[in-house]
Amino acid sequence: MRQTSASTASPARSTRGDDYQRVPRPVAAMARDLPPEYEIPWHKHPRFQLVYGAQGVMTVETRGRPGETWVVPPQRAVWLPPGVEHRILTSGQVKFRTLYVAPEAAAAMPQDCVAFAITPLLRELILRATELPVEYDEGGSAGRVMQLILDELASLVRLPYNLPMPDSKILASICRTLVERPNDRITIEELGTRHGTTTRTLARRFRSETGMSFSEWRRRARLLRALAWIAEGRPILAVALDLGYDSPSAFSAMFKREFGLPPSQYRASAGSAA
């Protein structure tokens, strides 16, 4: 059961995102420590938001066409435009550090949802920003920190850490099941029979609603689950077997092909952020 109780962070500074939306500064930074199995319910903001965890793993879900699921391990972040409805779920203890950026200060940033790798410099800048006064001196050192944050954000590289979610009832049901049971080896032919449709129709609808083939979507779902599990400290062998791979080498090859680095290297980088 996910908790929705108040944050345990210090009461000296607000931990309510709504309190940072009208701050008369281009960037507002908030620090909030979240417990395991915690949910920040569905909401949206008038500002851009960078969702980042200096420690722990979060899942960000967005509503839209299509809705998407994003896994946010340490040293990764998700960028959300204004008005995007989203919720945040934690896996383990999370040191939630988030930025709210005014639209006029985000002209160089993407206007859609995207995942980024957080550089060591940006990580330290974000942590510093959460320690500065909310209404910082824009002409002083604090203002320079915030401007450097904006410069760093504009130079970040997108990462394929999202999972498009379909709108139709049948495909949404199939996808939820596959997310919950990532080691399920059911074929698209078997799914077509189970749901009273043809393989060709199901494949066409999958591509239309998610922009991916069935096999591509399932592979991405499994690998995003792997990101969270590895960041949580599970052994790579256990992750590979729990995801239905026949061998750790097959899993490692797929992981590197999708994310550009082997799981052992990813675990080292994730662990360094904790």
C-alpha positions in Angstrom: 0.0 0.0 0.0 1.5 3.3 -1.1 1.5 6.1 1.4 0.2 9.6 0.8 1.1 11.1 4.2 3.0 14.4 4.6 6.7 14.5 3.7 9.3 14.0 6.4 11.5 16.8 5.1 12.3 19.8 7.2 9.4 22.2 7.8 11.7 25.2 7.5 11.1 25.2 3.7 7.9 24.2 1.9 7.8 20.7 0.4 4.7 21.5 -1.6 5.3 22.0 -5.3 2.4 24.4 -5.6 4.3 26.9 -3.4 7.1 27.2 -5.9 5.0 28.0 -9.0 4.7 31.8 -8.5 8.1 32.5 -7.1 9.4 35.6 -8.9 12.5 33.9 -10.1 13.3 31.9 -13.3 14.2 28.8 -11.3 12.8 27.4 -8.1 14.4 24.4 -6.3 12.7 22.1 -3.8 14.2 19.3 -1.7 12.0 16.6 -0.3 12.9 13.2 1.2 10.3 10.5 0.3 9.8 7.1 2.0 9.6 3.8 0.2 6.4 2.9 -1.6 5.2 6.5 -1.7 3.0 8.2 -4.2 2.7 11.8 -5.2 -0.7 11.7 -6.7 -1.7 13.0 -10.2 -1.1 16.7 -10.6 0.3 19.3 -13.0 2.2 22.6 -12.8 2.3 25.9 -14.8 6.1 25.6 -14.9 8.5 23.2 -16.5 9.7 20.6 -13.9 12.9 18.6 -13.7 12.2 15.4 -11.6 15.4 14.2 -10.1 16.4 11.8 -7.3 19.9 12.2 -5.8 19.2 8.8 -4.2 16.7 6.1 -4.9 14.5 5.1 -7.8 11.3 6.8 -8.9 8.7 6.0 -11.6 7.0 8.9 -13.3 3.7 8.3 -15.1 2.2 10.9 -17.4 -1.2 11.2 -18.9 -1.7 12.2 -22.5 -1.6 10.8 -26.0 0.1 8.6 -25.5 0.6 8.4 -21.7 4.1 7.4 -20.8 6.0 5.7 -18.0 9.5 6.9 -17.1 11.9 5.1 -14.8 14.2 7.6 -12.9 17.2 5.9 -11.2 20.0 8.0 -9.7 21.9 10.2 -12.1 18.9 10.3 -14.4 16.0 12.9 -14.5 12.8 13.5 -16.4 11.8 16.9 -17.9 8.1 17.7 -17.8 6.5 20.6 -19.7 3.8 22.8 -18.1 0.4 21.3 -17.9 1.5 17.7 -18.2 -0.5 15.6 -15.7 1.8 13.2 -13.9 2.3 11.2 -10.7 5.5 10.0 -9.0 6.0 6.6 -7.3 9.0 5.6 -5.2 11.0 2.4 -4.9 12.9 2.6 -1.7 14.0 5.8 0.0 14.3 8.7 -2.4 16.1 12.0 -2.0 13.8 14.0 -4.3 15.4 17.2 -5.6 13.3 19.0 -8.2 13.5 22.2 -10.2 10.6 24.3 -11.4 11.6 26.5 -14.4 9.5 29.4 -15.7 8.4 29.0 -19.3 10.2 32.2 -20.4 13.5 30.8 -19.0 13.1 27.4 -20.8 13.2 28.6 -24.5 16.3 26.4 -25.2 14.8 23.3 -23.5 12.6 20.6 -25.1 8.9 21.3 -25.1 8.0 17.6 -24.6 8.7 15.0 -21.9 12.2 13.7 -22.1 14.7 11.8 -19.9 18.2 13.1 -19.3 21.5 11.8 -17.8 22.5 14.2 -15.0 26.1 15.2 -15.2 28.2 15.4 -12.0 28.3 19.2 -12.3 24.5 19.5 -12.7 24.0 17.2 -9.8 26.0 19.5 -7.5 24.3 22.6 -8.9 20.9 21.1 -8.2 21.9 20.2 -4.6 23.2 23.7 -4.1 20.1 25.3 -5.6 17.9 23.6 -3.0 20.0 25.2 -0.2 19.7 28.7 -1.6 16.9 31.2 -0.6 13.8 30.7 -2.6 13.9 34.4 -3.6 17.6 34.4 -4.3 19.6 37.4 -5.4 19.6 37.2 -9.2 22.5 39.5 -9.5 24.7 37.6 -7.0 26.4 34.2 -6.8 23.0 32.5 -6.4 21.8 33.9 -9.6 24.9 32.7 -11.4 24.3 29.2 -10.0 20.8 29.2 -11.4 21.9 30.5 -14.8 24.5 27.8 -15.0 21.8 25.3 -14.2 19.8 26.5 -17.2 22.9 26.4 -19.4 23.6 22.8 -18.3 20.0 21.7 -18.9 20.1 23.0 -22.4 23.1 20.9 -23.3 21.8 17.5 -21.9 21.4 14.5 -24.1 18.1 12.6 -24.3 17.8 9.1 -23.1 15.4 6.3 -24.2 14.0 5.7 -20.7 10.3 6.1 -21.5 7.6 3.5 -22.2 4.6 4.8 -24.3 1.3 3.5 -22.9 -1.6 2.8 -25.3 -5.1 4.4 -25.0 -7.4 1.5 -26.1 -8.8 -0.8 -23.5 -7.4 -4.0 -24.9 -3.9 -2.8 -25.4 -3.8 -1.0 -22.1 -4.8 -4.2 -20.4 -2.1 -6.2 -22.2 0.6 -3.6 -21.4 -0.3 -3.4 -17.7 0.0 -7.2 -17.5 3.3 -7.2 -19.2 4.6 -4.5 -16.9 3.5 -6.4 -13.9 4.9 -9.7 -15.2 8.0 -8.8 -17.2 9.1 -12.5 -17.5 5.8 -13.5 -19.3 6.8 -15.1 -22.6 3.4 -14.9 -24.2 3.5 -14.3 -28.0 1.5 -11.7 -29.9 -0.3 -14.6 -31.7 -1.4 -16.0 -28.3 -2.5 -12.5 -27.2 -4.5 -12.1 -30.4 -6.3 -15.4 -29.8 -7.0 -14.5 -26.1 -8.5 -11.1 -27.0 -10.4 -12.2 -30.1 -8.4 -10.4 -32.7 -5.9 -11.2 -35.4 -2.2 -11.0 -35.0 -2.0 -8.5 -37.9 -4.6 -6.2 -36.3 -3.0 -6.4 -32.9 0.4 -5.6 -34.4 -0.9 -2.7 -36.4 -2.7 -1.2 -33.4 0.4 -1.6 -31.2 2.4 0.4 -33.7 -0.3 3.0 -34.1 -0.8 3.6 -30.4 2.7 3.3 -29.0 5.0 4.1 -32.0 6.7 0.7 -31.4 6.2 -2.9 -32.4 5.0 -5.4 -29.8 8.5 -6.9 -29.4 10.1 -3.5 -29.2 7.7 -2.4 -26.5 8.0 -5.5 -24.4 11.8 -5.3 -24.6 11.7 -1.7 -23.5 9.3 -2.6 -20.6 11.7 -5.3 -19.4 14.8 -3.2 -19.6 13.2 -0.2 -17.8 12.3 -2.7 -15.0 15.9 -3.8 -15.1 17.1 -0.2 -14.6 15.1 0.1 -11.4 16.1 -3.3 -10.1 19.8 -2.8 -10.7 19.7 0.6 -9.2 18.0 -0.9 -6.1 21.0 -3.3 -5.7 19.7 -6.6 -7.1 22.4 -8.8 -8.6 22.5 -8.7 -12.4 22.2 -12.4 -12.7 18.9 -12.4 -10.7 17.6 -9.4 -12.8 18.3 -11.3 -16.0 16.6 -14.5 -14.9 13.6 -12.6 -13.3 13.1 -10.8 -16.6 12.9 -14.1 -18.5 16.3 -14.0 -20.3 18.0 -17.3 -20.8 21.4 -16.1 -19.8 23.1 -13.0 -18.2 25.1 -12.5 -21.5 21.9 -12.3 -23.6 20.5 -9.8 -21.1 23.7 -7.7 -21.0 23.9 -7.6 -24.8 20.3 -6.3 -25.0 20.9 -3.8 -22.2 23.9 -2.4 -23.9 22.2 -2.2 -27.3 19.3 -0.3 -25.8 21.1 2.0 -23.3 24.7 2.3 -24.7 26.5 0.7 -21.7 26.6 -2.7 -20.0 24.5 -3.3 -16.8 27.6 -3.5 -14.7 28.7 0.0 -15.7 25.2 1.3 -15.2 25.1 -0.1 -11.7 28.4 1.6 -10.9 27.2 4.9 -12.1 23.8 4.6 -10.3 25.5 3.5 -7.1 27.9 6.5 -7.1 24.9 8.8 -6.8 23.5 7.2 -3.7 
